[in-house]
Amino acid sequence: MQQRHIKISEVQFSNAEFLPKVVEMINEGHTVTLRLRGVSMRPFLEDNRDKALLTKPISPKKGDPVLAEVEPRHYVLHRITDIHGDNITLRGDGNLAYEHCKMENIVAGVIGFYRKDRKKLDKTNGWKWKTYSCVWLTLSPMRRYLLAAYRRLWIPLFGPI
């Protein structure tokens, strides 16, 4: 039996160029695996290391990580911190500031994350993600200090979590 080998290569584009195509694919019903860029979801998701598995958003709720268009052609993958009617408040786990959008601007939901080049998906509805989310959201008042200690002490000594 003949085996076929498929060569996989990665190409990098700016978010403004690439993410509208991702949104288009999601709207067509596809799931998309997206390598994360930026540090807004630290400490557990790292720039250019981890990947998110995205799908069409299905009734997003508080605590869910989502891909949202907060300004024209400016997308963020952050957690929903509050919902008031059609108004959504978002914040990255590694951010101190909030961002806002409308429910219609949530373009994808996150099924899970591939962390540290693992092949196993950490599902957002699994116990691991829910426990992490609960603990991190509870520690929100201390976020500034925890993130500073992580960036200045933990990463230089031990590397990213």
N, C-alpha and C positions, 0 to 999 in steps of 0.2 A: 504494500500500500504506500502510495506516495504521500509524503508529508509536505505541507506548505508552511513556509516560514514567512512571517509578516514582519517587516521592519517598521518599528515605531520611532518616530522622531518628534521632538518638541520644537515649537516655534513660539516666539514671544511677540506680542503686539501690545500697544497701549490699551488701557481699559476702555477708553472712549471709542476705539476702533473695534475691539474684540467683543465687549459685553453686549452690545446690541445684537450681534450674531448669536450669542449664547441665548439671549432672551427670545430671539426668533425660533431657535431650535426647541426651547422649552415650550413655547406657545404651540409648536407643532406636535407636542406630546412626547418629546424625547427627554431622557434624563441626561444630565451633563456632569462630567467630573471636571472640576475647575481647580487648578493649582492656586493657592492663596497668595496674594501679594499684599504686603503691608503688615503692620504690627498692631492693628486696632483690635485684634481678638486675643492678644496675649493675656495671660501667660500660657494657655494650653494650645493655642494655634499659632504657628510661627510662619513668618514670611518665607516663601519659596521652598518650604519643606512639606507642609500639609496640603491636603486636597479636600474639597467639599463636593458631595454628591447632591446636585440640585434637581428639583422637579417643579412642576406647576404648583403654586401655592394653593393649599386647601384649607380654608378657614384659619388663617394665622391667628395665634393667640399670644398673650403675654408670656415672655420667656423663650419664644421660638426664635432661632436664628433664621434670618431671611436675607435675600438679596433685594435691595430696594434702590430705586432711582430717586435720590434726594434733590437733585437739580438736573436739568436737561443734560443727558449723557454723562452724568456723574453718579456712579453706582457704589454702594457700600454693602458689605456683608456684615450685619450687626444683629444684635439681639433686640427684640421688641421689649421695651420696658413699660409701655403704657399704651392703652387704646381708649380713645374717647370718641365714640361714634365712628366717623370716617378718618379721624386724625390719629396718626401713629407716631409715637416717640420711640426712637432707636438709640442705642448706645453700644459701641464696641466694648468688649470686656476689658480691653486695654486702654480705653478712652475715659477721660473725665467729663467731656462735653457731650451733650445730647444732639441728635439730629432729628428732623421731622419730615414726614411725608404723609400722603394720603393713602388709604387702603389700596386704591387702584395703582399706586406706584410700587407696590410690592410685586416684584416680577418673578420671584422664585422662592420656594421653600427649601430648606436643607434637610435631607434625609439622614445624613450622617457625615462623618469626617474620617479620612484616612490620615492618621497621624504617624509621624516618624517613619515614613516609607513602609508602613505595615500594609499587608494585603487585606486584613480584616477591618471592616467598617465599624467605627464607633457610632452606633445609631443614636439620633437625637431623642428617640423615645425609649432608649435603654436605660438601665439603672445607673451606669457609669456617667453618662451625660447629665441625667437628671440630678444625681448627687452632686456633681461638680457645679451645675447651675445653681442649685439651692444654696450651697456653701458660698459660692462666689457672690451671688446676689445679696446674701445676708451680710457679707463683709463689705458691701458697697460703701458705707461711710468711711472705711479705712483704705479704700482703693488706691488713693494717691500714694500713701506710704508703702503699701504692699507692692505696687508697681515699681516704685523707686528702688526699694530693696531688691526686688527681682532683677531689675535692669543693672543696678550698680554692684550688687554683691553676688547674687545667685548665678547669673549668666557668666561673669568672668571666672568664677570658681568651678562651676559644675556644668555649664552649658545650658541651653534651653530645656525646659521641662518636656 
